[in-house]
Amino acid sequence: METMAKRLMIAVVGAGIGVLAGLLIDYLGAGTPALWAGAAAGALIPQFVLGPPGH
């Protein structure tokens, strides 16, 4: 259970950082979908980098 809680925290923090990056891209003219894409990338990429749970 502890591993899942850590992964959830990493996903939430990653999504927040991704939204901040998306906000910069939105400011540069890419539009609001940049916020959603940044949040999704920030939440999902760390999960793939960490590998399967339990390792």
DAZITA-V894774 format. One record per helix or strand. SS is the DSSP state (helix for helix, strand for strand). FROM is the first residue (numbers start at 0). LEN is the number of residues. If there is no record, write none. Layout:
ss-><SS,SS>
from-><FROM,FROM>
len-><LEN,LEN>
This chain:
ss-><helix,helix>
from-><1,32>
len-><29,18>
